[in-house]
Amino acid sequence: MARKDDDSGDEALAAEFGRCVTRHREAASLSMAKLAATAGMSRAYLWRIEQGQTLPTMRNAARIASALEMPLSGLLEGMDI
């Protein structure tokens, strides 16, 4: 029998990660366009991350952290998952 995956955990994780990215971006006084360009991704993709619509790969999460000049662990700090 096929098991139906429960994506609610992924949705909560995506929303929480998006809030962290937004919080750190705003604290760094960066526009979404500037952070996206520095991280090497489109502004639309970063917008979807910040809105919690998509959960980035570890590679893209690390690129965002690097663009914010912090370790990935710093970006994840304060996440309540």
C-alpha positions in Angstrom: 0.0 0.0 0.0 1.4 3.4 -1.0 2.0 5.8 1.8 0.8 9.4 1.5 3.5 11.8 2.5 2.6 14.5 5.0 4.0 17.8 3.7 2.8 19.9 6.7 6.2 19.7 8.3 7.9 20.9 5.2 5.4 23.8 4.9 6.1 24.9 8.5 9.9 24.6 7.9 9.7 26.7 4.7 7.6 29.4 6.4 10.0 29.6 9.4 13.1 29.6 7.2 11.5 32.4 5.0 10.9 34.5 8.1 14.6 34.0 9.2 15.8 35.1 5.8 13.6 38.2 5.8 14.7 39.1 9.3 18.4 38.8 8.5 18.0 40.6 5.1 16.2 43.5 6.7 18.8 43.7 9.6 21.5 43.9 7.0 19.6 46.7 5.2 19.6 44.8 1.9 16.9 44.9 -0.7 15.5 41.6 -1.9 17.0 42.3 -5.3 20.5 43.0 -3.9 20.5 39.8 -1.7 19.3 37.7 -4.6 21.9 39.1 -6.9 24.7 38.6 -4.4 23.5 35.0 -3.7 23.3 34.3 -7.4 19.6 33.6 -7.7 16.6 35.4 -9.1 14.6 37.9 -7.0 11.5 35.8 -7.7 13.1 32.7 -6.2 14.2 34.6 -3.1 10.7 36.1 -2.8 9.2 32.5 -2.8 11.7 31.5 -0.1 10.8 34.5 2.0 7.1 33.9 1.6 7.6 30.3 2.7 6.4 29.0 -0.7 9.5 27.0 -1.3 12.2 25.4 0.8 15.7 25.9 -0.7 18.3 23.3 -1.1 21.2 23.3 1.4 23.4 24.8 -1.4 21.0 27.7 -1.9 20.5 28.2 1.8 24.3 28.4 2.2 24.5 30.9 -0.7 22.0 33.1 1.0 23.9 32.9 4.3 27.2 33.7 2.5 25.5 36.7 0.8 24.4 37.9 4.3 28.0 37.4 5.4 27.1 34.8 8.1 27.5 31.1 8.5 24.5 28.9 7.7 24.1 28.2 11.4 23.7 31.9 12.0 21.0 32.1 9.4 19.1 29.2 11.1 19.5 30.7 14.6 16.2 31.4 16.2 14.3 29.0 14.1 11.5 27.4 16.0 10.8 24.1 14.3 
